[in-house]
Amino acid sequence: MTARLALTDAGRAFVTDRHLATLSTIAPGGLLHVVAVGFTLSDGVVRVITSDGTQKVRNIERDGRATVAQVSGPQWMSLAGRAVIARDPDEIAHAVELYAQRYRPPRENPRRVAILLTPERALGSAGLIDR
């Protein structure tokens, strides 16, 4: 099931302004693995760029459940769903382009992959998500 991400104008601004977020995945043994990340949301897909072989990549390959959460002052939003690892060069290039637009051009990384999270559930502060 894919959530209809009906963000308000404030919600769209919130996920395009330069904020860091957290990515939570399921670690071995069932505990949460939570790390700070930059992310983008485009065409209903959350994208995170990272290096292949990291713990978050291994976690997603084992159990695709993941959540990206962003907090800024009193505003917050979380997008939970299923994630996959993209190794296709075109998909990675697209994720890098989106990241560079929101944050800054990332450093070169020959081991780069993209995490693609399709939200199934969206929660957030009042005024960010159309209910």
BALOBA-1460 file (C-alpha; in Angstrom, 3 decimals):
// residues 131
<rec num="1" residu="m" x="0.000" y="0.000" z="0.000"/>
<rec num="2" residu="t" x="1.353" y="3.429" z="-0.917"/>
<rec num="3" residu="a" x="0.182" y="6.444" z="1.054"/>
<rec num="4" residu="r" x="-1.197" y="9.343" z="-0.883"/>
<rec num="5" residu="l" x="1.220" y="12.035" z="0.178"/>
<rec num="6" residu="a" x="-1.075" y="15.022" z="0.146"/>
<rec num="7" residu="l" x="1.244" y="17.627" z="1.592"/>
<rec num="8" residu="t" x="0.080" y="21.160" z="2.174"/>
<rec num="9" residu="d" x="2.103" y="24.077" z="0.814"/>
<rec num="10" residu="a" x="3.747" y="24.264" z="4.256"/>
<rec num="11" residu="g" x="4.470" y="20.519" z="4.111"/>
<rec num="12" residu="r" x="6.077" y="20.808" z="0.676"/>
<rec num="13" residu="a" x="8.218" y="23.699" z="1.924"/>
<rec num="14" residu="f" x="9.170" y="21.688" z="5.015"/>
<rec num="15" residu="v" x="10.567" y="18.794" z="2.946"/>
<rec num="16" residu="t" x="12.406" y="21.075" z="0.525"/>
<rec num="17" residu="d" x="13.993" y="23.503" z="3.014"/>
<rec num="18" residu="r" x="17.486" y="22.502" z="4.124"/>
<rec num="19" residu="h" x="16.885" y="20.286" z="7.183"/>
<rec num="20" residu="l" x="18.576" y="17.093" z="8.244"/>
<rec num="21" residu="a" x="16.508" y="14.101" z="9.229"/>
<rec num="22" residu="t" x="16.893" y="10.637" z="10.684"/>
<rec num="23" residu="l" x="16.611" y="7.306" z="8.926"/>
<rec num="24" residu="s" x="15.461" y="4.434" z="11.116"/>
<rec num="25" residu="t" x="15.929" y="0.844" z="9.988"/>
<rec num="26" residu="i" x="15.677" y="-2.512" z="11.733"/>
<rec num="27" residu="a" x="19.077" y="-3.625" z="13.038"/>
<rec num="28" residu="p" x="20.124" y="-7.238" z="13.554"/>
<rec num="29" residu="g" x="18.394" y="-8.454" z="16.692"/>
<rec num="30" residu="g" x="15.377" y="-6.216" z="16.114"/>
<rec num="31" residu="l" x="16.571" y="-2.962" z="17.664"/>
<rec num="32" residu="l" x="16.296" y="0.282" z="15.731"/>
<rec num="33" residu="h" x="19.317" y="1.657" z="13.896"/>
<rec num="34" residu="v" x="18.887" y="5.438" z="13.645"/>
<rec num="35" residu="v" x="21.259" y="7.731" z="11.748"/>
<rec num="36" residu="a" x="21.235" y="11.357" z="10.628"/>
<rec num="37" residu="v" x="20.706" y="11.767" z="6.878"/>
<rec num="38" residu="g" x="19.799" y="14.233" z="4.209"/>
<rec num="39" residu="f" x="16.849" y="13.163" z="2.084"/>
<rec num="40" residu="t" x="14.685" y="14.274" z="-0.782"/>
<rec num="41" residu="l" x="11.048" y="13.643" z="-1.581"/>
<rec num="42" residu="s" x="10.131" y="13.624" z="-5.251"/>
<rec num="43" residu="d" x="7.313" y="11.888" z="-7.108"/>
<rec num="44" residu="g" x="6.208" y="10.220" z="-3.874"/>
<rec num="45" residu="v" x="9.596" y="8.567" z="-3.259"/>
<rec num="46" residu="v" x="12.018" y="9.406" z="-0.456"/>
<rec num="47" residu="r" x="15.651" y="9.187" z="-1.559"/>
<rec num="48" residu="v" x="18.776" y="8.976" z="0.607"/>
<rec num="49" residu="i" x="22.256" y="8.672" z="-0.873"/>
<rec num="50" residu="t" x="24.857" y="6.651" z="0.990"/>
<rec num="51" residu="s" x="27.759" y="4.240" z="0.551"/>
<rec num="52" residu="d" x="27.187" y="0.616" z="-0.341"/>
<rec num="53" residu="g" x="27.822" y="-1.775" z="2.523"/>
<rec num="54" residu="t" x="26.876" y="0.598" z="5.346"/>
<rec num="55" residu="q" x="24.795" y="-0.720" z="8.221"/>
<rec num="56" residu="k" x="21.673" y="1.058" z="6.945"/>
<rec num="57" residu="v" x="22.104" y="-0.580" z="3.525"/>
<rec num="58" residu="r" x="22.601" y="-4.027" z="5.066"/>
<rec num="59" residu="n" x="19.558" y="-3.484" z="7.305"/>
<rec num="60" residu="i" x="17.315" y="-2.522" z="4.380"/>
<rec num="61" residu="e" x="18.514" y="-5.470" z="2.331"/>
<rec num="62" residu="r" x="17.559" y="-7.776" z="5.198"/>
<rec num="63" residu="d" x="14.298" y="-6.001" z="6.216"/>
<rec num="64" residu="g" x="12.977" y="-3.205" z="4.033"/>
<rec num="65" residu="r" x="10.990" y="-1.408" z="6.722"/>
<rec num="66" residu="a" x="12.277" y="2.143" z="7.206"/>
<rec num="67" residu="t" x="11.220" y="5.584" z="8.409"/>
<rec num="68" residu="v" x="12.585" y="9.020" z="7.613"/>
<rec num="69" residu="a" x="11.747" y="11.658" z="10.228"/>
<rec num="70" residu="q" x="12.485" y="15.366" z="10.137"/>
<rec num="71" residu="v" x="12.140" y="17.794" z="13.055"/>
<rec num="72" residu="s" x="12.621" y="21.541" z="13.001"/>
<rec num="73" residu="g" x="11.493" y="23.443" z="16.071"/>
<rec num="74" residu="p" x="7.859" y="22.578" z="16.698"/>
<rec num="75" residu="q" x="7.331" y="21.082" z="13.230"/>
<rec num="76" residu="w" x="7.899" y="17.420" z="12.446"/>
<rec num="77" residu="m" x="7.087" y="14.839" z="9.789"/>
<rec num="78" residu="s" x="7.727" y="11.110" z="9.491"/>
<rec num="79" residu="l" x="7.408" y="8.989" z="6.371"/>
<rec num="80" residu="a" x="7.355" y="5.241" z="6.956"/>
<rec num="81" residu="g" x="7.270" y="2.450" z="4.430"/>
<rec num="82" residu="r" x="9.337" y="-0.027" z="2.483"/>
<rec num="83" residu="a" x="12.794" y="0.754" z="1.166"/>
<rec num="84" residu="v" x="15.037" y="-0.816" z="-1.446"/>
<rec num="85" residu="i" x="18.628" y="-0.216" z="-2.470"/>
<rec num="86" residu="a" x="19.138" y="1.198" z="-5.964"/>
<rec num="87" residu="r" x="22.447" y="0.476" z="-7.658"/>
<rec num="88" residu="d" x="21.413" y="1.552" z="-11.154"/>
<rec num="89" residu="p" x="23.697" y="4.437" z="-12.224"/>
<rec num="90" residu="d" x="20.801" y="6.485" z="-13.632"/>
<rec num="91" residu="e" x="18.774" y="6.120" z="-10.438"/>
<rec num="92" residu="i" x="21.798" y="7.076" z="-8.332"/>
<rec num="93" residu="a" x="22.484" y="10.105" z="-10.557"/>
<rec num="94" residu="h" x="18.865" y="11.223" z="-10.156"/>
<rec num="95" residu="a" x="19.108" y="10.884" z="-6.366"/>
<rec num="96" residu="v" x="22.378" y="12.875" z="-6.358"/>
<rec num="97" residu="e" x="20.817" y="15.621" z="-8.495"/>
<rec num="98" residu="l" x="17.857" y="15.926" z="-6.115"/>
<rec num="99" residu="y" x="20.178" y="15.931" z="-3.095"/>
<rec num="100" residu="a" x="22.340" y="18.681" z="-4.629"/>
<rec num="101" residu="q" x="19.240" y="20.827" z="-5.184"/>
<rec num="102" residu="r" x="18.139" y="20.536" z="-1.547"/>
<rec num="103" residu="y" x="21.515" y="20.556" z="0.211"/>
<rec num="104" residu="r" x="24.735" y="20.898" z="-1.791"/>
<rec num="105" residu="p" x="26.595" y="18.795" z="-4.353"/>
<rec num="106" residu="p" x="27.852" y="15.697" z="-2.510"/>
<rec num="107" residu="r" x="31.479" y="14.637" z="-2.626"/>
<rec num="108" residu="e" x="32.463" y="12.001" z="-5.143"/>
<rec num="109" residu="n" x="31.759" y="8.473" z="-3.967"/>
<rec num="110" residu="p" x="32.375" y="5.492" z="-6.268"/>
<rec num="111" residu="r" x="30.545" y="3.227" z="-3.753"/>
<rec num="112" residu="r" x="27.380" y="5.366" z="-3.752"/>
<rec num="113" residu="v" x="23.949" y="3.779" z="-3.784"/>
<rec num="114" residu="a" x="20.507" y="5.282" z="-3.283"/>
<rec num="115" residu="i" x="17.937" y="4.224" z="-0.740"/>
<rec num="116" residu="l" x="14.436" y="4.491" z="-2.217"/>
<rec num="117" residu="l" x="11.666" y="4.540" z="0.369"/>
<rec num="118" residu="t" x="8.045" y="4.361" z="-0.747"/>
<rec num="119" residu="p" x="5.943" y="5.832" z="2.075"/>
<rec num="120" residu="e" x="2.980" y="3.823" z="3.322"/>
<rec num="121" residu="r" x="2.286" y="6.109" z="6.258"/>
<rec num="122" residu="a" x="2.822" y="9.837" z="6.698"/>
<rec num="123" residu="l" x="2.497" y="11.650" z="10.001"/>
<rec num="124" residu="g" x="3.279" y="15.239" z="10.837"/>
<rec num="125" residu="s" x="2.527" y="18.442" z="12.642"/>
<rec num="126" residu="a" x="-0.790" y="20.123" z="12.043"/>
<rec num="127" residu="g" x="-0.765" y="21.995" z="8.769"/>
<rec num="128" residu="l" x="1.885" y="19.894" z="6.992"/>
<rec num="129" residu="i" x="-0.184" y="16.949" z="5.734"/>
<rec num="130" residu="d" x="-3.728" y="17.106" z="4.347"/>
<rec num="131" residu="r" x="-5.815" y="14.798" z="6.448"/>
